[in-house]
Each structure stands twice: as structure tokens, then as C-alpha cells.
Amino acid sequence: MNHGPIRAALAAVCLLIAGCGAGIPAPDPLPATAVNPAPHEFAEITTPPQSATDCDSEATLRPGALPSPGAMPAGSAMAAIIANGRVRIGVDQNTYLFGFRNPATGQLEGFDIDIAREIARALFGDPDKVELRSVTAAERLTSLREKKVDLIVRTFSATCERRQDVDFSAVYYRASQRILAPRGSGIRSKDDLGGKRVCVAKGTTSAAPLFSLPARVTVLGVTNWTDCLAALQQGHVDAISGDDPILFGLTAQDRNLEVVGDSIGEGAYAVGVAKGTPDLVRFVNGVLERIRLDGTWQRIYNERLGVLGTAQSPPVPRYSD
């Protein structure tokens, strides 16, 4: 076959196409403005949280003997959970080390998650008989009141104010509130926060100490601690203040940041339990007592929080009766 005429025709078409565009200038690029959005629900907190102090915030009911898994007393809150087939526990999925989603496995992991699974183990004999429901810090109280969950295990500090709405187990972890700032920022302690913008997670106790500082601080609240991290990286705030294990978890995600200064507040993490279920409070305290005495708590701490480089033993419970 003679391909000459076909090649000639293709060449003519190519010349025609090239000619059609000759002499036409390229269009000017469209103007674009860099976008630096603030995190979701980013807003200033202008008044300090209410702070009731008319109770022993850590006092809790003494545990009784733990029933065998699956054999809970008839009519108890635990028997109702067994009937549902799994325990519903409100947890975090955005706080590295305590409750976060492992990108490699897609599973929720962390110190709080392991505590939740120990409660499921005591109820069912199976640590996987748990429905981990992600809740924000601000949703912890309402989730219990509205019975969306059976328990909350989510860096939940026991306070007198919160005890008006929910009950608490014994304290299972103690934290100190400190400051997270960029390296070289000049922020080395609370004394350097005057006039600065500081981020906290809404619904936590972290805002209160900032309002007590001698120099005025602009306190800005977000939904999750990872939102604080984004706000700091984008320049919307100058520092973050929260419990030290949470802050060290954020530094693991950004090595340009460092935890500085002495403690400006304390956190006493306990399991949140709905009002009116003292049998469930005693049961959870029995689980916490068991893992404290048999070494499970220490093993979980070493596995999950050993990277903090500080040694901690299980907190000693304070029982009211």
C-alpha cells in the first residue's frame, strides 16, 4: 500500500492546526489568593469556665467483688450491657498516645482505648466486645446524659462541676497542664504568655488556668487537640496549653514544637459513668483495682506512654465508702 498520500494529508492537518494558533497570545493566569483557613469552630473563649470546688472531686465508691465475665447480677446496669452484646464507650480518635486512629491499621489505639478494652474483658471475657464511639471533649457529658454511650474513657478529668451531671470512677491517670510552643518562639513559661494567643480544646479544663495568669491571654477554643496543632502551624495562635501527655503527643507529630514551663494545672483522668448507676461505678472501680494490682496498668503505661520518658505508677484510689 502506498502511504504517501496519507502522510501528506496528516502533515497538512498539523500545519493547519498550528497555523490556527499562531499569533494568539497565551491568556493571563487567573489571580489566586493563598487560603489559610482557621480550624473548624475556631473561636475565642471570653469567660473562664465555671469551677465548683465544694466536693472531693476524686472520691468514688468502693469496688465490690468482680462477677465472672458474662455473669452479671440480674437487674444491674452491667446485665443490661451484657444483653446488648457489647459495651458502648465514648473515646477520642484525635489524641495521639491516648485515643487515635492508627493510619497503618485503621484501628483505634492508645492508653484510653486499652483501658476501655479491659472493661469489656471484665464484662464479656472478650476485650473486643466494645463499641468505641468517637466523641469530642464537649460531647462527653451529653453523651452520657442522653445514654448514647455506657461509659466515657477519654482523658476525662474528674471535677466537682462535672460531678453535678455524671459520676466518676477512681482516677486512673494523673496529668500536669503545661505549654506547647514553637522552638525559638521565646515562649519558655507561663510568664511569656502575656498578650499571646493560646489554643485549648473546648469542653476541657485547660482554659481555666489561663484566665488565672497575671498577664492577659487570648484563649481560643477548637473541637479537637489536632485542630490546635493545625492552628499553631498556620499561625492562628502562638501556643497550645493542655495536659502534658497530650502535648507530647502533638510534638511527636511536629518536631518543631516543644513542651515548656512548669505545671499550671492538674488533670485527674477517670471513667465517666451516668448518674443513677452506682453498681456500674463499683464495677468499673473493681476493674481498675484489678489492673492496678496485677500489673496490667503498668504494662499498658509502658507500652503506650513510655515514650514520654517519665515513670508513673497507678494513682492510689480515694474511696468514699
Secondary structure, 3 states (H helix, E strand, C coil): CCCHHHHHHHHHHHHHHHHHHCCCCCCCCCCCCCCCCCCCCCEEECCCCCCCCCCCCCEECCCCCCCCCCCCCCCCHHHHHHHHCCEEEEECCEECCCEEECCCCCCEECHHHHHHHHHHHHHHCCCCCEEEEECCHHHHHHHHHCCCCCEECCCCECCHHHHCCEEEEEEEEEEEEEEEEECCCCCCCHHHCCCCEEEEECCCCCHHHHHCCCCCCEEEEECCHHHHHHHHHCCCCCEEEEEHHHHHHHHCCCCCEEEEEEEEEEEEEEEEEECCCHHHHHHHHHHHHHHHHCCHHHHHHHHHHHHHCCCCCCCCCEECC
